[in-house]
Amino acid sequence: MSQIDKCFNIEDFRALAKKRLPRMIFDYLDGGSDDEITLGRNRSSFAKYQLMPRALVDVGSVDLSTTILGQKIDLPILLAPTGQTRMFHHSGEGAALRSAAKANSIYALSSLSSISIEEAAAASTGPKWFQIYVWRDREIIKEFMARCRKNNYQALCLTVDLPVHGNREKDLRNGLTFPASLTARTMMDVLRHPAWLYHYLTGEKIELGNLAGSSTVKLPDDGNLMDYVAKQFDPAVDWNDAAWMIEQWGGPFLIKGIVNAEDARCAVDIGASGIIISNHGGRQLDFMPPPIEVLPQIVKAVAGRAEILIDSGVRRGSDVIKALALGADAVMIGRPYLYALAAGGEAGVNRMFGLLRAELARDMALLGCTKISDLNPDFIHYPR
Ligand SMILES: Cc1cc2nc3c(=O)[nH]c(=O)nc-3n(C[C@H](O)[C@H](O)[C@H](O)COP(=O)(O)O)c2cc1C
């Protein structure tokens, strides 16, 4: 039995990822900002909602398929954009892309991915979105859009919860840099993980694939990529910029990182086709509310004018059910698939999809609900 066959839930993958990765890399994956209050609440908030099953329903067949922005998928769990994925496993984004395609789900490629828009398109023909930021140089945005169009990306997703980087103190303490530099300070940590080190030293250099392959970007000579990226993010971005991007793209467009119902309304008013309620997995502003808690008011504000996804803290099939019953159309997961990738590469992510699918199907049957579209607030019980 391989190590990943002994993983039966996301927490098992997390424990295995912790063993396989140098501490500074695991902490970057796992950690949150400031006191990690939001990070913790993203999980604990799901526990506040109970599930109210219906009895004696024929659950002989449960259908988990659904349609998101016109794309039919086999389960309502999508892979969220995560930067620099090859740091967690040498097979990186390519493995996650292939696994998402195999599960017939959607993969969202980060702007800060370790492979380019073109390499991701070559890795899998499955449905793909591209996550974008507002760069100071608007020509970079136009170039990314043209490359996405050419490579058949179905949707763009603008992340709005990162006008500046969140304060992740574990990374500061660990001396983490991008690319990860092997210094006297980090060497002992890395040497304890020879398999990771071997791939890091012998594999392709980890870089920001979309920037390295760009004709517009001028990367700095000192190699400090994150410093360059931080300076390129435009903190003065506003709704006019988002509206400009929606117009430039002209196709399905999601805004990611919204927790405020008024912002959700603004997003729909400027033409967003989808909203991703997210606090960036507790990695940005600490004390942002957990998405599940603000979901009902955002559903009300959006009033069916856009599709709604949520991420941050989703770890169980029952979490997916709670989100969908309260009005989300689908969920996204970030760390869960990164843990699985770090634990066992592509096979790990395949196993994670299998476990989540089985969990969701079982919980739907136990709930007495056979179709995603039948989930509704009556399945949720709020204890007095
Ligand atoms: C290691 C890591 C890197 C991330 N990189 C990005 C990114 O490049 N762009 C982005 O919009 N969100 C990024 N996110 C946030 C995820 O898209 C997602 O919102 C978050 O992981 C969801 O929470 P969860 O990890 O609890 O599932 C990142 C998250 C993690 C854990």
The ligand as a Gaussian input file, in Angstrom:
#p B3LYP/6-31G(d) Opt

LIG

0 1
 C       -0.032000      28.380000      -1.818000
 C       -1.162000      29.213000      -2.296000
 C       -0.982000      30.061000      -3.383000
 C       -2.047000      30.844000      -3.850000
 N       -1.864000      31.626000      -4.956000
 C       -2.908000      32.350000      -5.446000
 C       -2.770000      33.096000      -6.655000
 O       -1.719000      33.098000      -7.282000
 N       -3.864000      33.787000      -7.090000
 C       -5.072000      33.783000      -6.409000
 O       -6.020000      34.427000      -6.849000
 N       -5.220000      33.062000      -5.290000
 C       -4.186000      32.345000      -4.802000
 N       -4.355000      31.585000      -3.668000
 C       -5.679000      31.537000      -3.016000
 C       -6.531000      30.412000      -3.612000
 O       -6.893000      30.682000      -4.931000
 C       -7.805000      30.170000      -2.799000
 O       -8.520000      31.379000      -2.696000
 C       -7.546000      29.629000      -1.409000
 O       -6.484000      28.704000      -1.413000
 C       -8.815000      28.944000      -0.902000
 O       -8.675000      28.512000       0.400000
 P       -8.272000      27.004000       0.809000
 O       -6.794000      26.904000       0.578000
 O       -8.646000      26.938000       2.239000
 O       -9.044000      26.071000      -0.081000
 C       -3.305000      30.796000      -3.184000
 C       -3.478000      29.933000      -2.105000
 C       -2.432000      29.151000      -1.652000
 C       -2.673000      28.210000      -0.512000

